[in-house]
Amino acid sequence: MIMGSIRPRTPAVKLFYSDIFVLPLPAGHRFPMEKYSRLRAVLAESGEFSAADFHLPEPADDATLARAHDPDYIRRVAAGRLSEREQKAIGFPWSAAMVERSRRSAGATLGACRAALADGVAANLAGGTHHAHRDRGEGFCVFNDAAVAARALQAEGRVRRVLVVDCDVHQGNGTATILAGDDSIYTFSIHGARNFPFAKAESDLDIELPDGCGDCAYLARLDWGLGTAFDSARPDFVIYLAGADPYRDDRFGRLALTFAGLAERDRRVLERCRQHGLPVALAMAGGYARQIDDTVRIHAATIQIAKGIMEPSRSPARFTP
């Protein structure tokens, strides 16, 4: 029996944001921190969302984080006792703001999951920190929000089985290692074969794509992967990491998807959830386009398509290559 489902009601998508918690990064840092506040502004100005749709999440506490992370790692992050090597692997210098933002980002995905159980769809306007492992962080990821949220939903008795669909261009290696051997949470990652992390972990299902893979090849492989993942996972709930970085002008992407191809990717994932009657929570994951407005445009389209699954007549047109 499905424990939650997308059901008819007044269309609403709760959006959880944590962009007011900003890391003090050195000048020229590669991480586009401002994309989060720009995304919220674009959505607020779109006319499709009211002020009541935007929610500031609670921070994930130690007990919640410990369902996916080693307690000693959590304590060392909180106390600022990460080594220089550990900070370098994460890519952020330690600060109290880093800790707060990381807790809030995990809390935002958990908040979106709880809201999706009630409304069918909800989103974290950040998150997707899939490179965080049980006892370490890397790749701009401190705590693994998808693993934390999935385990929290199960502990609260809200769901039994969860499917994580990870469409970031980089493999969700931390999610894979944290959840390895857990048959109740199925991990599916579709990503660039030659991209970071260069030593891949093993998800329940991995699809590796060659450099330069464009829309049509990507979507064909995605369709196969979604069919396999949904059949194998038999989920009650879906967490979707909708990375903007497969985009053809992403600095770290190496794939060649267009705006239209990325929108079609989102539509196929979300419509698959709707077809199965499953609630879905979204996290934005990566996005490093040379023009930051391109990343914001891709993330905003993802949210608008998610809203569209609540209003089937507004779903975007079918993809035409």
PyMOL commands that set and color helices and strands:
alter all, ss='L'
color gray80, all
select helices_A, chain A and resi 35-45+51-53+62-65+71-79+84-90+96-119+145-155+173-179+215-233+259-275+292-308+312-314
alter helices_A, ss='H'
color red, helices_A
select strands_A, chain A and resi 14-16+54-55+121-124+162-166+185-192+205-209+237-241+280-283
alter strands_A, ss='S'
color yellow, strands_A
deselect
rebuild
show_as cartoon
